[in-house]
């Protein structure tokens, strides 16, 4: 079953909106593919306009930036997921999403990229 990313056809009162146009293919979405902690695995996906996106399925490394110095430490090993506001169950399953707090070799970091969309994990070091 496909995911339809457009406004609801029903009004808050329960009535129906009048259709302005038929459904378009550009309004279709993709299923959620969780980015798990593990050896790096990526899958190419066709994006809008024929562009290719690399969707991560698993990752074990991240690019961590220190906001105090502005320097980026690439290829830092991810140890575990500490907190995830998207879903508390994601912490137990070690699923990485944007906004997740991950424990790395250099300290705790907050994920700033969207791993399943961007194909890479970029994180910002958290001050203690």
Buried (B, 14 or more C-beta within 10 A) or exposed (E): EEEEEEEEEEEEEEEEEEEEEEEEEEEEEBEEEBBBBEEEEBEEBEEEEEEEBEBBBBBBBBBBBBEEEEEBBEEBEBBEBBBBEEEEEBBEEBBBBBEBBBBBEBEBBBBBBBBBBBBBBBBBBEEE
